[in-house]
Amino acid sequence: MVKNKNIVLFTLFLAAFLLELAFEFNTYLMIILLIAAFGYVWYTSEAQMSNQTKRENLELMNQVKVNSSDVHLKNKQLLTIVSSIPFPLLLLDEKGKIVIHNVHAAQLRSCEDKIELDAMHNDFHPKLQEIIKDAYILEKRSEQIIQIDEVEYQTYIVPITSHGRFSGCLILLQDITKALSGEKMQKRFIADASHELKTPISVIKGMIEILNRDDFDDAETADDFHKQIDYEVNRLDRIVKDLIEISKLSIEKPILKRIRIDFHDLIIMTCKPLESLAENKNLQLVYDLQGDSNLFCDSQKMIQVINNLVINAIKYSDQGQILIKTYQDDDSYYFQVIDQGCGFEIDEEKKIFDRFYRVNESRSRLKGGSGLGLAIVKSIIDAHDGTIEVQSKRFVGSTFTVRLNRL
Ligand code: ADP
């Protein structure tokens, strides 16, 4: 284009020179020719410039279009990520103003009736307000645990910097209530189990120490001690076996070997050997077995249920009879063990199925139990999708009722 313009200009000046030569260098003609030449140069350069500007503008507009659709997409992606995060998330700008939050964060407000979230976070729980203030005042990464309405949250503050300057921060809250309660339960279980094991071990150790003394020569006491050691060893064995059993049952889905069985036969088979144990205490086992006893369950585990409930009834009764009763309704089969023993207060009825819980600590321990019998029974019944309940009255007796699905 520049090359063409030069050729045109050269031709114009050559034509002007020839004309001037022809008209013997007429001044007016020269002025007119000069104006025409400069006019042409101005016009062509203006036209070229405006074409270039137009092209540049078009390119710029296209670029803006691409960038804005890119920003739109990125914005959408960010909002999708934020809303799909299953725990509260807040994004603050450099002045501490909330610019992005998800629905879980909005639920932490103390006044949920307000539709709009207060960007200056005044409607949040005071503990969360403190975290937010710390986040933009301290401008550094931090973590801490807070409790809001019975829920324990682990909070994470992550500062965001742009060109080396603080430009806001991200606040994340993770619900750790379950993890903490699991951890607490595990710690309690270990402490309780250690305590249970420690008691018989200390008794055995103490007696062996006395028996080993050089000056010990009391044959009668030695005989008593040996019997006592034998009893404590058996108790230790029972606790260890129950501990193994309860830890197997505590896993999320215990393995059941279900088969079709006649529950009445299972009751008779399990209770017959216990009759002499009852007779030794002047107790009588009585059966009232009704209903369709054809059930689909783990027979070995059910033997343990029957055993634990009937042995408890014998252990905690000093008189009367122990009734073993079954019946059915449309969907369920019921198995009851009813005794006339010591019973317990109504407020103990829920706690009684907790591991190591004992109504009367010393009395129950004297009976030689592990404190895990009913927890094992409940775990087995839960694994069969059944239920177990107890009604008891102090000095009157207890009724344990197991409900199983009829399949
Ligand atoms: P333990 O090995 O101590 O018997 P269990 O888990 O079987 O442990 O029972 C927990 C507690 O419940 C017992 O220590 C006892 O205090 C109470 N208990 C269980 N069964 C009966 C019952 N039939 N009558 C009265 N109290 C009972």
Boltz pocket constraint, residues with backbone or C-beta under 6 A from the ligand:
constraints:
  - pocket:
      binder: B
      contacts: [[A, 308], [A, 309], [A, 312], [A, 313], [A, 316], [A, 339], [A, 341], [A, 342], [A, 343], [A, 344], [A, 352], [A, 354], [A, 357], [A, 358], [A, 359], [A, 360], [A, 364], [A, 365], [A, 368], [A, 369], [A, 370], [A, 371], [A, 372], [A, 373], [A, 374], [A, 375], [A, 398]]
      max_distance: 6.0
